[in-house]
Amino acid sequence: MKGNLLSLIILLTFISCQSKADKVKELKLDAITHIYKRDDETAKQKLNKAVKLTPNDPEIYYLMGNILFNESNYQEAINYYEKTIELDSTYAQAYTSLGKIYRIFNDRDKWCENFVKAYQLGDKTVYNDVRHCLPGI
């Protein structure tokens, strides 16, 4: 009896975790769809729901940063990209996005720092930006 009860508890816990993960994935995909439709408010609502379920998911913060970037709310976007990096220091796209913001701000040191880091992490789309930062590339 104890073994069956324990098995049931483990199964229910697993199902609960799967359902939560599936829900977060669905919310993020819905948010991305709304971002492409330029329906930022709905996208933010989806991401806010997702972050309540998984507050340590760097992709949620990255996506929110993208929305804010598209709205030209650069300072707030920086906060979200930095949170992304805090949660996953290998998230190359967050460094790329920070580099873009600092290029807009004309802060060469920070833009180069972020583009170089993104490049080192595998984002080759920033090559043209990086080559202006590092002689010999």
Legacy VTK file of the C-alpha trace (Angstrom):
# vtk DataFile Version 3.0
C-alpha trace
ASCII
DATASET POLYDATA
POINTS 137 float
0.000 0.000 0.000
2.785 2.452 0.933
4.620 1.618 -2.293
1.525 2.254 -4.385
0.859 5.549 -2.632
4.457 6.661 -3.116
4.307 5.681 -6.797
1.092 7.651 -7.210
2.622 10.720 -5.552
5.697 10.508 -7.784
3.541 10.082 -10.882
1.331 13.036 -9.989
4.396 15.176 -9.274
5.878 14.221 -12.646
2.625 14.961 -14.464
2.362 18.284 -12.652
5.898 19.234 -13.694
5.267 18.197 -17.277
2.071 20.194 -17.398
3.848 23.248 -15.999
6.691 22.924 -18.516
4.193 22.482 -21.341
2.221 25.521 -20.181
5.358 27.683 -20.062
6.379 26.518 -23.529
2.904 27.316 -24.837
2.956 30.773 -23.226
6.362 31.563 -24.734
5.290 30.418 -28.192
2.116 32.489 -27.921
4.191 35.483 -26.831
6.507 35.084 -29.827
3.501 34.948 -32.146
2.172 38.177 -30.637
5.598 39.824 -30.866
5.640 39.110 -34.612
2.130 40.530 -34.889
3.358 43.642 -33.003
0.793 42.942 -30.288
3.208 43.762 -27.502
0.656 44.028 -24.713
-0.646 40.505 -25.245
2.920 39.211 -25.564
3.820 40.853 -22.237
0.777 39.282 -20.580
1.830 35.835 -21.810
5.395 36.333 -20.594
4.251 37.639 -17.210
2.196 34.468 -16.765
5.168 32.339 -17.821
7.563 34.041 -15.415
5.201 33.299 -12.529
5.463 29.608 -13.378
9.228 29.559 -14.009
10.921 32.684 -12.650
14.398 31.418 -13.557
13.816 30.885 -17.278
16.240 33.210 -19.105
14.317 33.016 -22.379
11.313 34.731 -20.807
13.442 37.716 -19.796
15.131 37.782 -23.196
11.782 37.874 -24.985
10.528 40.636 -22.687
13.721 42.555 -23.419
13.014 42.213 -27.137
9.551 43.681 -26.714
10.951 46.633 -24.796
13.729 47.062 -27.364
11.125 47.193 -30.144
9.260 49.841 -28.143
12.523 51.854 -27.862
12.365 51.418 -24.085
16.088 50.725 -24.054
16.856 51.197 -20.377
14.174 48.725 -19.343
15.297 46.340 -22.102
18.824 46.477 -20.654
17.435 45.352 -17.298
15.760 42.334 -18.886
18.805 41.386 -20.967
21.010 41.659 -17.889
18.589 39.417 -15.984
18.818 36.936 -18.865
22.608 36.919 -18.541
22.405 36.646 -14.754
20.379 33.461 -15.211
22.444 32.124 -18.137
25.810 33.743 -18.799
26.091 31.830 -22.100
22.967 33.382 -23.660
24.720 34.955 -26.665
21.650 36.721 -28.050
21.278 38.750 -24.851
24.818 40.090 -25.285
24.043 40.866 -28.943
20.946 42.815 -27.955
22.853 44.716 -25.279
25.494 45.544 -27.875
22.818 46.942 -30.179
21.460 49.164 -27.419
24.888 50.450 -26.455
25.590 51.148 -30.140
22.395 53.242 -30.200
23.683 55.017 -27.072
27.041 55.459 -28.847
28.833 53.790 -25.911
31.627 52.116 -27.857
33.246 50.362 -24.901
30.034 48.658 -23.810
28.888 47.914 -27.345
32.233 46.280 -28.151
32.291 44.385 -24.858
28.875 42.875 -25.523
29.391 42.140 -29.216
32.740 40.471 -28.499
31.162 38.335 -25.774
28.302 37.357 -28.106
30.827 36.449 -30.800
32.866 34.366 -28.358
29.686 32.526 -27.388
28.989 31.644 -31.008
26.860 34.468 -32.417
28.648 35.046 -35.714
26.019 37.584 -36.834
27.965 40.242 -34.941
31.186 39.675 -36.900
31.053 43.049 -38.661
30.568 44.804 -35.326
33.320 42.814 -33.632
35.889 43.448 -36.342
35.609 47.175 -35.606
36.307 46.449 -31.954
39.269 44.096 -32.230
42.146 44.731 -34.595
43.343 41.641 -36.413
40.003 39.838 -36.764
LINES 1 138
137 0 1 2 3 4 5 6 7 8 9 10 11 12 13 14 15 16 17 18 19 20 21 22 23 24 25 26 27 28 29 30 31 32 33 34 35 36 37 38 39 40 41 42 43 44 45 46 47 48 49 50 51 52 53 54 55 56 57 58 59 60 61 62 63 64 65 66 67 68 69 70 71 72 73 74 75 76 77 78 79 80 81 82 83 84 85 86 87 88 89 90 91 92 93 94 95 96 97 98 99 100 101 102 103 104 105 106 107 108 109 110 111 112 113 114 115 116 117 118 119 120 121 122 123 124 125 126 127 128 129 130 131 132 133 134 135 136
